Amino acid sequence: MKKLLTLVLSLVASSVMAAEFPDISIADLKQAIADKKVTVIDVNGAASYAKGHVPGAINFAEAKADLASKLPADKGALVVAYCGGPSCSAYKAAANKASELGYTNVKHLSAGISGWLQAGEATEK
């Protein structure tokens, strides 16, 4: 019984952690970028960032030490972190940092840069 309880609690905890940063679709992110209502953080590293990133994205590799100065004053503003694609979890470093700084509307582009490119979206260099 104790093992079953431990298993159930660990499953609940992992599902809560997985839902900690809700996903945002490419279409919704594109609209937020067009409306200038989002701060996007690229967590793919400097080399990948230089090759191409979501337009307007902050390079987390350069900004992480002073991320607070790159984020909006409004703690309820939309902040989106992304990395390579659906199986990449590096985005959590930026998402957690934004959350620790008090941001309450932090989301994850699970499609990542690979999904962004597969959707035919433009990147910035």
N, C-alpha and C positions, 0 to 999 in steps of 0.2 A: 504494500500500500504506500509506503514511504517513497519507494522508487517511482511509482506511478505519479504521485504528487509532485516529486521533483521534475519528472519529465513534463508534466502539464505546465508547471510554473516556468520551466525553461522555454517551452514552446510559446507560451504567452509573452514572455519577455522578448524573445527573438522576433515575434510578429509586431510587437510594439516598437522595437528598434527599427524594423524594416519600414514601418509606417511613419517614422519620426520626421522624415522629409518627403512630403508628397511629390509625386511625379508631375511634371508639366509637359504638355505635348509640344511638338515643334510648332504647330499652328498657333497655339496660345503664346508661346515664347516670341514668335515672330510678331504677333500683334502687340505684345507688351513692349518689344523693342521699337516698333513703329510709333507707339504712343509715348515713348520715352518714360515708361513706368516700370523699369526693371534695371537692376544691376546684375550683370552676368559675370561669373567667375570661372575661368578656364583652369583646370587642375592637371593638365596634360604635360606640364613641364615646358621649359623655355624653348627647346628645339621644336617641339610640336606646335607651340604657340606661334613661333616665327613662320612656320610653314603655312599656317592658316587657322583662324579661330572664328567663332561666332562673332559677328560684327559688334564692336563695342565692348567685348569681353575684357576683363581685367586678367592679367597674367598672375596667377596665384603664387608662382615661384618667386616672382619679384615683389609682390605686394604683401605676402603673408606676415612679415615682420611689422608692417604698419597698415594692416587691412582696414582698421577703423577709419583712417583718413581717406580711404577710397570709397567707403560706403556712405549712403545718404544719412542725413541727420535724423530723418523719420525712421524710427525703429520698426514701424509697421510696413515699411516699403518692401516691395517684392525683391528678393535676392535669389538668384538661380545659380547653382553650381553644376558643373558637368565635367566629365572626363572622357575616356575613350569610347565607351559604349555600354550596352546593357550589363555586361559581366564585370565592368570596372567599378571598384568601390573607392577609388582615390578621391572622388568628389566629396566624401564625408569629411575630409580634413578642412575644406573650405566651408562646408555647410555647418559643421560643428563650431568652427571659429566664429562665423557670423552669429550663430545661435548664442554662443558664449558672450558675444558683444551685446546681446540683448535684442537681436532681430527676431521677430516673431512670424514672419511670412517667408520662410526659407524653403525653397523647392529644389527639386532635382530633375535635370533633363536626362532621363535614363537612356535615351537614344544616343547621347553623347555626340562627339564630333563625327563619329562614323555614321550614325543615323542622320545627322544633319547633312552630311555630304551625299548619302544615299538618297535623301529626299530632294537632292538637286539644289540645295540652298547655297547661297554665296557665302564665302568666307572673306575675312579681312587678313591682310598680312602686315 
